[in-house]
């Protein structure tokens, strides 16, 4: 029976344990450049079997929140190289999450103050994070998007490819994770509630998944499937996203991923950051069926689960063979030495929610380790 503390190989990634640090947006990278605080923050958490970085914009257009990092400029890549060096020096493994927010943005964050882009011109009932002139942060309504022209899509696919290649070759990451979840651009193409297109990228399940598979093929072609993971959130309502019948949609997605040799598939169960039993459509979502569909299609990548896991639930998931890896989010924010604490059944620090987004070292790098 496997345990959380056993090593695992996920594609080309050799992991020291089954405990994953989930991607966590923290809004502490002014000018989209990870700085000294980020170097310390990720280095402190390098005992995770795998660190998945905060979502990182593949292009200026892909940015949707203030002070989030990027992968499209030399200074950004140099900042990330300092982070990966610190994690590797501490013996850790780190991948970067490739992000295009689509419609979840604000025109003040877009090139030339333009509109955010989306599969369809449907404004999200959601908010983004901006920085005011005095330096303080505030949440603001997202701006109205414009629908992408079909001819624009190859360029965005190529942005994913170039960002992935730079992440490995310049910034020194061990791999990449495609962000296909939580109501951002890839997920917006998947869902019937956000994709009302009538071209080859809308309508049928086959058409709505086309963009995702093009992104996956471009990224794996650039850096190798064994260094590539993907994050999916089949039923989350995050960022005002929904689908009328998610089971066949995401079964089709994972069946297509099965033949592509990915390192891992990262599944957010339920509502991101909320109820694990949340569902959409006329029936509860069957995650066992989802995994079985992936395996039947030849998928050999590690199965990574996420959302509301504590030690007991995580141990059961790994011990029963349901999951290969388990991601922890808020627990890693407050406990840089989470792996050691879980192993020793030590007490856990409580996260300070007021410092989640924006700010300085407080609530970021100043959480104490256990004695």
Backbone torsions as a table, in degrees:
resi	resn	phi	psi	omega
1	UNK	NA	125.4	-179.2
2	UNK	-72.2	153.2	175.7
3	UNK	-124.1	168.3	178.6
4	UNK	-60.1	-23.0	-171.3
5	UNK	-101.5	5.8	176.4
6	UNK	-81.5	145.6	175.9
7	UNK	-69.9	162.9	-179.6
8	UNK	-154.3	145.0	172.0
9	UNK	-105.4	123.6	177.8
10	UNK	-116.1	100.1	-174.1
11	UNK	61.3	-123.6	178.4
12	UNK	-90.2	3.5	-175.5
13	UNK	-97.4	119.4	176.7
14	UNK	-94.7	113.1	-172.9
15	UNK	-107.3	136.3	-176.2
16	UNK	-75.0	-23.2	178.1
17	UNK	-156.4	179.6	-174.8
18	UNK	-96.0	9.6	-175.2
19	UNK	-96.3	122.4	-175.0
20	UNK	-113.1	135.4	170.0
21	UNK	-83.1	117.7	-177.3
22	UNK	-70.0	155.3	174.2
23	UNK	-65.7	130.5	-172.8
24	UNK	-138.1	108.0	177.8
25	UNK	-68.2	127.7	-176.1
26	UNK	-125.6	-7.6	174.0
27	UNK	53.8	51.0	179.7
28	UNK	-129.6	33.3	179.3
29	UNK	-126.0	78.9	178.4
30	UNK	-55.7	140.5	-178.0
31	UNK	60.8	22.3	177.6
32	UNK	65.4	21.0	-177.9
33	UNK	-112.3	118.9	173.8
34	UNK	-62.7	133.0	-177.1
35	UNK	-115.4	-157.9	-176.7
36	UNK	-57.3	-40.7	-178.7
37	UNK	-62.3	-40.3	179.6
38	UNK	-65.7	-38.3	177.7
39	UNK	-59.4	-46.3	179.5
40	UNK	-65.9	-46.5	-176.1
41	UNK	-56.9	-51.6	-178.4
42	UNK	-72.7	-37.0	177.2
43	UNK	-61.3	-35.6	178.4
44	UNK	-62.9	-26.2	-171.7
45	UNK	-107.9	18.5	-173.9
46	UNK	-70.5	-8.4	177.1
47	UNK	-77.7	-8.6	171.7
48	UNK	-58.1	144.3	175.0
49	UNK	-58.0	-36.3	178.1
50	UNK	-148.2	131.6	169.2
51	UNK	-100.5	126.4	168.0
52	UNK	-104.0	118.3	-176.0
53	UNK	-65.3	166.4	167.9
54	UNK	-53.5	152.7	178.9
55	UNK	-57.4	136.3	-170.5
56	UNK	-130.6	122.7	-173.2
57	UNK	-65.0	133.2	179.6
58	UNK	-81.8	-15.4	-178.2
59	UNK	-158.8	166.2	175.7
60	UNK	-59.7	-41.7	178.0
61	UNK	-60.1	-30.5	-176.9
62	UNK	-78.8	-3.2	-177.5
63	UNK	-85.1	137.6	-178.6
64	UNK	-132.4	-3.9	-177.9
65	UNK	-137.6	151.0	178.1
66	UNK	-69.8	144.5	171.8
67	UNK	59.1	33.4	169.4
68	UNK	-99.0	151.0	-175.6
69	UNK	-76.4	163.8	178.2
70	UNK	-130.2	176.1	177.9
71	UNK	-130.5	14.4	-170.5
72	UNK	-110.8	6.2	178.2
73	UNK	-132.9	156.5	-177.1
74	UNK	-62.8	-42.1	179.7
75	UNK	-64.3	-37.3	178.7
76	UNK	-64.0	-46.2	-179.7
77	UNK	-65.1	-38.5	178.1
78	UNK	-65.7	-38.6	176.2
79	UNK	-62.3	-43.3	178.3
80	UNK	-67.1	-32.6	178.4
81	UNK	-62.1	-37.2	176.3
82	UNK	-64.1	-37.5	178.1
83	UNK	-66.4	-49.9	-177.6
84	UNK	-63.9	-36.1	177.1
85	UNK	-61.2	-41.6	-179.6
86	UNK	-65.9	-42.2	179.7
87	UNK	-65.8	-44.1	-179.6
88	UNK	-66.0	-38.1	177.9
89	UNK	-60.9	-32.9	178.8
90	UNK	-87.3	4.3	176.1
91	UNK	87.5	15.5	-175.5
92	UNK	-96.2	172.1	177.0
93	UNK	-124.2	134.1	-173.1
94	UNK	-140.4	134.1	173.2
95	UNK	-121.4	154.9	-179.6
96	UNK	-105.3	140.2	179.4
97	UNK	-89.8	120.1	-177.5
98	UNK	-84.6	124.5	-165.3
99	UNK	-131.5	129.3	162.7
100	UNK	-128.8	120.1	-172.0
101	UNK	-78.3	-17.9	-175.8
102	UNK	63.8	-124.4	-174.1
103	UNK	-78.5	-9.1	-177.1
104	UNK	-86.7	72.4	-177.4
105	UNK	-153.6	-177.0	-179.4
106	UNK	-135.2	144.7	-174.8
107	UNK	-61.4	-24.8	178.0
108	UNK	-70.1	-14.9	179.1
109	UNK	-98.3	-7.8	-174.4
110	UNK	-93.1	155.2	177.8
111	UNK	-55.9	126.5	178.7
112	UNK	65.5	15.6	-179.0
113	UNK	69.9	21.5	-177.9
114	UNK	-75.5	179.1	179.0
115	UNK	-75.9	146.2	168.5
116	UNK	-61.3	160.6	-179.1
117	UNK	-110.0	156.2	-176.7
118	UNK	-158.8	166.2	173.8
119	UNK	-59.5	-39.6	-179.5
120	UNK	-137.4	154.4	-175.4
121	UNK	-80.9	66.2	-179.6
122	UNK	-118.8	117.6	-178.2
123	UNK	-72.5	137.8	-179.1
124	UNK	-82.5	137.0	170.9
125	UNK	-83.1	74.1	-172.7
126	UNK	-152.9	175.8	-178.9
127	UNK	-129.9	158.1	173.2
128	UNK	-124.0	179.0	-175.4
129	UNK	-116.7	123.8	-179.6
130	UNK	-120.1	161.4	175.3
131	UNK	-111.0	126.9	-179.6
132	UNK	-78.3	164.5	-179.8
133	UNK	-55.1	-28.2	179.8
134	UNK	-83.8	3.3	177.5
135	UNK	93.0	-9.3	179.1
136	UNK	-81.9	158.2	-177.8
137	UNK	-99.7	155.3	176.4
138	UNK	-152.4	151.2	174.4
139	UNK	-90.5	140.3	-177.3
140	UNK	-137.7	153.0	177.5
141	UNK	-62.0	141.8	176.1
142	UNK	-67.2	154.9	-179.7
143	UNK	-84.4	161.1	176.7
144	UNK	-67.8	129.8	-179.8
145	UNK	-90.5	169.5	168.5
146	UNK	-112.6	151.8	178.6
147	UNK	-76.6	133.9	177.6
148	UNK	-67.5	138.1	171.3
149	UNK	-74.4	147.4	179.4
150	UNK	-55.2	-37.1	-177.8
151	UNK	-68.6	-16.4	179.3
152	UNK	-81.8	-21.1	-171.0
153	UNK	-64.4	-41.9	177.1
154	UNK	-57.4	-33.3	178.4
155	UNK	-66.0	-38.7	178.3
156	UNK	-70.7	-39.2	174.8
157	UNK	-57.9	-42.0	179.9
158	UNK	-68.6	-30.1	174.1
159	UNK	-61.8	-41.0	175.9
160	UNK	-61.4	-44.0	-178.7
161	UNK	-62.0	-48.9	-177.3
162	UNK	-64.8	-39.6	179.1
163	UNK	-64.7	-42.1	179.1
164	UNK	-62.6	-44.9	-178.8
165	UNK	-62.9	-43.5	178.7
166	UNK	-67.0	-35.6	179.8
167	UNK	-60.4	-40.6	-179.0
168	UNK	-80.0	-51.6	-168.9
169	UNK	-80.2	-28.4	-176.8
170	UNK	-108.2	-49.2	-175.0
171	UNK	-84.1	-12.4	173.3
172	UNK	80.7	19.4	177.1
173	UNK	-69.9	153.8	177.2
174	UNK	-80.1	-20.5	-179.1
175	UNK	-174.9	-174.5	-179.8
176	UNK	-135.3	153.8	172.9
177	UNK	-123.7	122.5	176.4
178	UNK	-76.5	125.8	179.0
179	UNK	-83.9	100.3	177.9
180	UNK	-111.4	26.5	-169.9
181	UNK	-128.1	178.4	165.4
182	UNK	58.8	28.5	173.2
183	UNK	77.6	19.6	175.4
184	UNK	-92.9	-172.5	-162.2
185	UNK	-55.6	-50.0	-178.8
186	UNK	-59.8	-43.8	179.6
187	UNK	-66.8	-34.3	178.1
188	UNK	-62.2	-35.7	175.9
189	UNK	-68.5	-34.4	-176.5
190	UNK	-69.5	-40.0	-166.0
191	UNK	-85.9	138.4	179.1
192	UNK	-66.7	-24.6	-179.7
193	UNK	-74.9	-21.5	-177.1
194	UNK	-116.1	-10.2	-178.8
195	UNK	-116.6	104.7	177.9
196	UNK	-114.4	26.0	-176.7
197	UNK	-69.3	156.8	177.4
198	UNK	-119.1	8.5	177.6
199	UNK	-95.3	-157.8	-177.2
200	UNK	-72.8	-1.5	-179.4
201	UNK	-112.6	14.8	179.8
202	UNK	-143.3	165.0	177.5
203	UNK	96.2	-98.2	-176.4
204	UNK	-71.1	161.9	175.2
205	UNK	-58.8	-41.3	-179.5
206	UNK	-60.1	-40.0	-180.0
207	UNK	-73.7	-40.4	-177.6
208	UNK	-69.6	-22.6	177.9
209	UNK	-92.1	-4.5	-175.2
210	UNK	-59.3	-45.3	-177.9
211	UNK	-62.4	-43.8	178.7
212	UNK	-56.9	-48.7	-177.0
213	UNK	-67.6	-32.8	176.0
214	UNK	-65.3	-40.2	177.7
215	UNK	-64.8	-46.7	179.7
216	UNK	-58.6	-45.8	-177.7
217	UNK	-66.2	-36.6	178.7
218	UNK	-67.7	-42.9	-178.5
219	UNK	-68.9	-46.4	-179.9
220	UNK	-66.4	-32.0	175.8
221	UNK	-65.4	-28.6	-178.2
222	UNK	-85.4	-38.7	-172.5
223	UNK	-124.5	-5.4	-179.2
224	UNK	96.4	138.0	-179.5
225	UNK	-62.7	-32.6	-178.0
226	UNK	-69.2	-10.5	176.7
227	UNK	-109.0	9.7	-173.1
228	UNK	-119.5	130.5	170.4
229	UNK	-120.3	173.5	177.4
230	UNK	-144.0	143.7	177.8
231	UNK	-109.1	132.1	179.5
232	UNK	-130.2	150.3	177.4
233	UNK	-138.1	85.7	-167.0
234	UNK	-57.3	-31.9	-174.2
235	UNK	-127.7	5.4	-175.6
236	UNK	-63.6	142.1	172.6
237	UNK	-90.7	8.4	-176.4
238	UNK	-53.7	137.6	178.1
239	UNK	58.0	36.3	172.0
240	UNK	59.4	47.3	-179.4
241	UNK	-117.4	146.1	179.7
242	UNK	-160.8	162.3	174.1
243	UNK	-142.0	141.6	-175.1
244	UNK	-70.2	-25.9	-177.2
245	UNK	-149.3	78.1	-170.9
246	UNK	-72.0	-24.0	-175.2
247	UNK	-62.2	-54.1	178.9
248	UNK	-65.0	-30.8	178.0
249	UNK	-61.8	-52.9	-175.8
250	UNK	-79.4	-24.3	169.3
251	UNK	-61.2	-40.5	178.5
252	UNK	-65.6	-39.7	179.2
253	UNK	-60.8	-52.6	-175.0
254	UNK	-70.9	-29.2	175.2
255	UNK	-63.5	-39.7	177.3
256	UNK	-68.9	-32.4	178.1
257	UNK	-72.8	-24.3	-175.0
258	UNK	-58.0	-32.9	-177.5
259	UNK	-90.9	2.1	-171.7
260	UNK	-102.4	0.9	169.4
261	UNK	67.3	31.2	-177.5
262	UNK	-65.8	156.1	177.5
263	UNK	-68.0	-39.3	-179.6
264	UNK	-162.2	160.5	172.7
265	UNK	-121.4	125.6	-172.5
266	UNK	-107.9	113.7	-173.5
267	UNK	-111.8	122.1	171.3
268	UNK	-87.9	117.2	-176.8
269	UNK	-92.4	125.7	179.3
270	UNK	79.4	-152.0	-178.9
271	UNK	-85.5	123.3	-177.2
272	UNK	-52.9	120.9	-178.6
273	UNK	73.0	7.6	-177.6
274	UNK	-132.4	-144.2	-173.3
275	UNK	-65.2	129.8	178.5
276	UNK	-70.4	-24.9	-178.1
277	UNK	-96.4	9.9	176.7
278	UNK	-62.0	143.5	179.4
279	UNK	-146.1	167.2	175.0
280	UNK	-130.1	158.7	-177.5
281	UNK	85.8	-165.5	-172.5
282	UNK	-93.0	-0.6	-177.9
283	UNK	-148.1	155.4	176.4
284	UNK	-61.3	145.1	179.7
285	UNK	-76.3	137.0	-176.5
286	UNK	-104.1	99.5	-178.4
287	UNK	-74.1	-28.7	174.7
288	UNK	-63.5	-42.6	177.2
289	UNK	-62.8	-39.3	179.3
290	UNK	-60.6	-48.8	-179.8
291	UNK	-64.2	-42.4	179.7
292	UNK	-62.0	-37.3	177.8
293	UNK	-63.4	-41.8	178.3
294	UNK	-63.5	-46.9	-179.7
295	UNK	-65.5	-40.2	-179.6
296	UNK	-63.1	-31.3	179.8
297	UNK	-82.1	5.3	177.7
298	UNK	97.2	6.1	-178.9
299	UNK	-67.7	122.3	-180.0
300	UNK	-111.9	-1.8	-178.7
301	UNK	-65.2	156.3	177.2
302	UNK	-63.3	143.2	178.4
303	UNK	-98.2	110.8	-175.1
304	UNK	-105.9	123.9	-178.3
305	UNK	-111.3	155.1	-171.5
306	UNK	-154.2	148.2	168.8
307	UNK	114.9	102.8	172.0
308	UNK	74.0	20.5	179.9
309	UNK	-80.4	131.7	166.9
310	UNK	-107.4	-177.1	-175.4
311	UNK	-60.9	-45.0	-176.6
312	UNK	-61.9	-47.1	-179.4
313	UNK	-66.6	-38.6	179.3
314	UNK	-65.9	-43.6	179.1
315	UNK	-61.3	-39.1	179.2
316	UNK	-67.0	-42.8	-179.0
317	UNK	-61.1	-43.0	179.7
318	UNK	-75.2	-43.7	-178.3
319	UNK	-63.6	-35.7	179.8
320	UNK	-80.8	-7.5	-179.8
321	UNK	85.1	5.4	179.1
322	UNK	-70.8	-40.8	-177.9
323	UNK	-122.7	148.7	172.2
324	UNK	-94.1	-31.5	-177.6
325	UNK	-138.7	150.6	177.7
326	UNK	-130.4	130.9	179.8
327	UNK	-97.0	141.5	175.9
328	UNK	-123.1	133.5	-178.4
329	UNK	-106.2	-83.1	-176.3
330	UNK	-57.5	-32.9	178.7
331	UNK	-64.0	-33.6	177.4
332	UNK	-75.7	-28.4	175.4
333	UNK	-58.8	-46.6	-172.1
334	UNK	-91.5	-11.4	-174.5
335	UNK	-135.0	87.4	-179.5
336	UNK	-59.4	-27.1	178.9
337	UNK	-101.7	39.1	-174.4
338	UNK	-57.1	-41.1	-178.1
339	UNK	-58.6	-47.7	179.4
340	UNK	-63.7	-41.4	-179.8
341	UNK	-63.3	-42.7	179.4
342	UNK	-65.7	-39.8	-178.0
343	UNK	-65.6	-36.5	-176.4
344	UNK	-97.0	3.0	-175.7
345	UNK	54.7	37.9	178.6
346	UNK	-79.6	161.1	177.4
347	UNK	-65.8	160.4	-176.8
348	UNK	-116.1	140.7	171.1
349	UNK	-69.4	148.8	173.8
350	UNK	-90.7	135.7	179.3
351	UNK	-72.1	145.5	176.7
352	UNK	-93.9	100.6	-174.8
353	UNK	-61.7	-28.4	-178.3
354	UNK	-65.7	-17.8	-178.0
355	UNK	-110.3	13.4	-179.5
356	UNK	-60.9	-45.4	-170.8
357	UNK	-117.6	117.4	178.4
358	UNK	78.4	168.8	178.4
359	UNK	111.7	-155.3	-176.0
360	UNK	-122.8	-142.6	-176.5
361	UNK	-67.7	-26.2	-178.5
362	UNK	-61.3	125.3	-179.0
363	UNK	73.8	12.1	-178.6
364	UNK	-126.1	-59.8	-178.4
365	UNK	-117.7	6.2	-173.6
366	UNK	-106.3	9.9	175.6
367	UNK	-69.6	135.2	-177.1
368	UNK	-77.0	151.0	170.9
369	UNK	-87.2	161.0	-179.0
370	UNK	-73.3	150.2	179.5
371	UNK	-66.8	NA	NA
